[in-house]
Amino acid sequence: MMKTIKTTSLAMAAIVALGGFLAGNSLAADYPSKSISVLQGFKPGGGSDALAQLTQPYLEKVIGESFVNQYIPGATGAIAWTQLAKQTKADGYTISITNTPMLMTNYIMNEEIKYDIDELTPIANVVTDPGIVVVSKESPYTTIQEFFEAAKAKPGMLTVGNSGVGGDDFFTTLIVEKATGLKFQMIPFQGDGPSWQAAMGGKIDASFNNLGITFPQIKAGNLRPLVLFAEKRDSNLPDVPTLKELGYDVASGSSRGYSAPKGIPAEARDALINAFRKIAEDPAFAKTAADRALTLDMKYGDEYVAYLQKQEEDFAKIWEEVKSQYQNK
Amino acid sequence: MIFDAIINGFFGVMAPLNLILVVVGTTIGMFVGAMPGLSATMAIALLLPLTYPLPTASGLSLLASLYMGAMYGGSIAAILLRTPGTPAAAATVLDGYPMAQKGQAGKALGVSLVSSFIGGVISSVALLTVAPILGQVALKFGPVELFAVAVLGLTIIASLSRGSTILGLLSGAIGVLVAMVGMDNITGTPRFTFGNINLFGGVSFIVALIGIFSVPQAIRLIEKKETERKTVVNSITDRMLPTWAEFRKIYVTIIRSSFIGIFTGIIPGTGGDTACWFGYNEARRFSKDKEQFGSGCPEGVAAAEAANNAVVGGSLIPTISLGIPGSSATAVLMGGLMVHGVMPGPTLMTEYADVTYTLIWAVMLANFAILFVGLLLTRLSIHVTRVKDSIMAPLIIVLCVIGSFSINNNIFDVFIMLVFGLLGYIMDRLSIPPAPLVVGLILGNLLNVSLHQSLLMSHGSWTIFITSPISAALLALALFSILQSTPLFAWVRRSWRRKSS
């Protein structure tokens, strides 16, 4: 009798163990089997949220599970990304929207911010909004050449706005200064909006901004675009030259994509990357993106990793060069 | 053409679905507004995905009426619990709660309701008729002008310092100092963060506000002796709406505050949280018996509440005429437009006139919804004053914890809230008024950033504040305000009067 119980319990233990093993196995293979949390480092209604509202309904259709947004705004996203890198279980059920260059410039510029991109598994980049220089419709500058001439005549006197220290427009201005040898008076604002509004109201000479953000005002004729920091001209603004055409190798903008913590199961990573590939093939997705003035720039897996690493290297170098003079101001 | 659009918009909003959504939105807004920590901005963002299946105009009507409802809802908690439900209701506490303590909770809520209604209607009319003209004002406000607004705002501290000017200034200075915590917006240098990244973004204003007002209130309820409790019973059956005689005393204040609210709303970067103080301050400035303010004066409630509801229409003016959000809630609303495929920008009033004018009429109708839903809901909410203090005190603390956590989903904010609660309690014990601290906290960062930006723009020259006409006028007004509360002004007036007689 005793023996029977023992055998039975042994057998049961074996079954449980085997079942557990199978279940564990199938968990990874069946990814995802529950909803996925998306950490957002910015307030609802901002650029991150716009990306979430664009992609997640399509991702849900492909992946068959829902995405749950969790907003943890603060410190230009650093609170959410620190949580992603340091405290999140690497099971593929918590991912985050990662914005460049803030993802890297946060820790490049502040030693108190401890995470870095090596602690993440970049999944896919989705949109890149190219940089642009806009001036008021009443501005004396009608071309980028005129603007650069004026800057050359009065070094450090032309006032140019950006979306904030450490943001994409801030770094774009530094890159342009370095490439052209010009010097501007940089004015950081709290976001892209106040920056272009100051230019539109004639409070500052120009705003270094983003195409997608300023496009409605450009279309209405309130802002005049001077130059685009993209690889090639934009079909919406065929008359606006790129800085590359003028002989300066500068292409810059703000990108938004998705990343998971380091060490998520390979199955989860593949499933997520595939989901992004699938939605990118959907014409409805492309149309929705275009309707919302978001420029798609899909980069998957390793390509996205390389993109982030290149940017990290570039921004670290620029910051190293300028930080002493900038912080003394 | 504009006239056609206005008429079409009116018929658009009269569709049964839209009418229902306006009432639903207003009701949700009132509830959200009444809960400390839940803000209109957050509720709009959370409800946004639910509006996807709805027609654009209907979805936006829901969200806009929610915004309007929340502005009134904030006063319910402010009056009954001494806890502002939204930052925009902070000034309502000053006279609303003393009224409730005198057994006039119903009347205070009634005054708030009527003022909110009138403020909202006046701002909706402005939105409907002169938005394209007034919208241009938003562009006139750059860093230089915003600095002047911040300076003018800080002079309010003087009139909020009941009793001791020194203690008031101390409180205001603490507020400005706390506003300096965090990463400086211009240099990127972290200040007073002690290496903690949770402080990089600064102290969340709403979190501090919840702590400063609510925790001391809870402790005060606990400290009260059993015999002192419930000596004042708020009559539930009393008349809520003010009588004609009462209304005649406050209507000038309501109209003045409405215009203050509209303009504060138009200026980007200032919203209901600033407008309520401006409205309150001006009401006190023009009042014959200034000493009544702060001790349960219906005029004080009316001034703050008319101003914060007028902000809704005001902040929508630059939003729809230029695509510039006038406040954080309208910024989220603008994001909502984009999701619905409407490009926010200067084409809203032409290309998307049908959607835009339906939205404007929804804002208008939301005022009426506030009046009707408000009368029902508010009558119920007065029952809150019958809850025993021993139950109410812990309940307030629980609400504070939930509220401060839910703002950024960050447990750190709960500790910040408790620290400010303790600070508020100490200040209460030392009779340091909390209101100047709140004003300092709201305006401190604006002051810091706009000053630095202005000086960058002028390459270090301070004359930029005089050469801008708007800034010069506002700064002169600020100087006048300061002089008005010094003995010098009284002396000048006395000698002038002597001369004329």
Contacts between the chains, C-beta under 8 A, distances in Angstrom:
chain1	res1	chain2	res2	distance
A	43	B	41	7.8
A	43	B	45	7.7
A	43	B	328	7.9
A	44	B	41	7.7
A	44	B	42	6.9
A	44	B	45	3.0
A	44	B	46	7.2
A	44	B	48	7.7
A	44	B	332	6.3
A	45	B	41	7.6
A	45	B	44	7.7
A	45	B	45	5.2
A	45	B	48	7.8
A	45	B	331	5.9
A	45	B	332	3.5
A	45	B	334	7.8
A	45	B	335	4.1
A	45	B	336	7.7
A	46	B	335	7.4
A	49	B	45	7.2
A	49	B	335	6.7
A	50	B	335	6.3
A	50	B	338	6.7
A	50	B	339	7.6
A	53	B	48	7.7
A	53	B	49	7.0
A	53	B	339	5.3
A	70	B	409	6.0
A	71	B	45	7.8
A	71	B	408	7.4
A	71	B	409	6.4
A	72	B	408	6.1
A	72	B	409	5.3
A	72	B	410	6.2
A	73	B	201	7.2
A	73	B	408	5.7
A	74	B	197	7.9
A	74	B	198	6.9
A	74	B	200	6.6
A	74	B	201	3.7
A	74	B	408	6.0
A	74	B	410	7.1
A	75	B	183	6.9
A	75	B	197	5.2
A	75	B	198	7.7
A	75	B	200	3.4
A	75	B	201	4.9
A	76	B	183	7.8
A	76	B	200	7.8
A	76	B	201	7.9
A	78	B	197	5.5
A	78	B	200	6.4
A	79	B	197	6.0
A	79	B	198	6.4
A	79	B	200	7.6
A	79	B	201	7.5
A	79	B	408	7.8
A	79	B	410	6.9
A	82	B	197	6.2
A	109	B	188	5.9
A	110	B	183	7.7
A	110	B	188	7.7
A	110	B	190	6.5
A	110	B	200	7.6
A	112	B	190	6.5
A	112	B	193	7.1
A	112	B	195	4.8
A	112	B	196	7.8
A	112	B	197	6.1
A	112	B	200	7.7
A	113	B	197	5.9
A	113	B	200	7.8
A	157	B	459	7.0
A	159	B	456	7.3
A	159	B	457	5.3
A	164	B	185	6.5
A	165	B	185	7.1
A	165	B	186	6.9
A	165	B	187	6.8
A	165	B	188	3.7
A	166	B	188	5.9
A	185	B	456	6.2
A	185	B	457	7.5
A	185	B	459	6.7
A	186	B	456	7.6
A	187	B	143	7.7
A	187	B	453	5.5
A	187	B	456	5.1
A	187	B	457	6.1
A	188	B	185	6.2
A	188	B	186	5.4
A	188	B	453	7.6
A	189	B	453	7.3
A	190	B	185	5.8
A	190	B	449	6.8
A	193	B	268	7.6
A	193	B	324	6.9
A	193	B	325	6.9
A	193	B	331	7.6
A	194	B	268	6.8
A	194	B	269	7.2
A	197	B	138	7.5
A	197	B	139	6.8
A	197	B	268	6.5
A	197	B	324	5.5
A	198	B	142	5.2
A	198	B	143	7.1
A	200	B	139	6.1
A	201	B	139	3.8
A	201	B	140	6.5
A	201	B	141	7.7
A	201	B	142	5.8
A	203	B	142	3.3
A	203	B	143	6.9
A	203	B	144	7.4
A	203	B	457	7.1
A	204	B	142	7.7
A	204	B	457	6.5
A	215	B	343	7.9
A	216	B	323	5.7
A	216	B	343	5.0
A	216	B	344	6.6
A	216	B	345	2.8
A	216	B	346	6.9
A	216	B	347	6.9
A	217	B	323	6.6
A	217	B	345	6.0
A	217	B	346	6.8
A	219	B	345	7.3
A	219	B	347	7.4
A	220	B	345	6.0
A	220	B	346	3.9
A	220	B	347	6.1
A	222	B	322	7.7
A	222	B	346	6.2
A	291	B	341	5.0
A	292	B	338	5.4
A	292	B	339	7.2
A	292	B	341	7.4
A	293	B	338	7.7
A	293	B	343	6.8
A	326	B	187	7.9
A	327	B	187	6.6
A	327	B	188	7.9
A	327	B	189	7.1
A	329	B	187	6.9
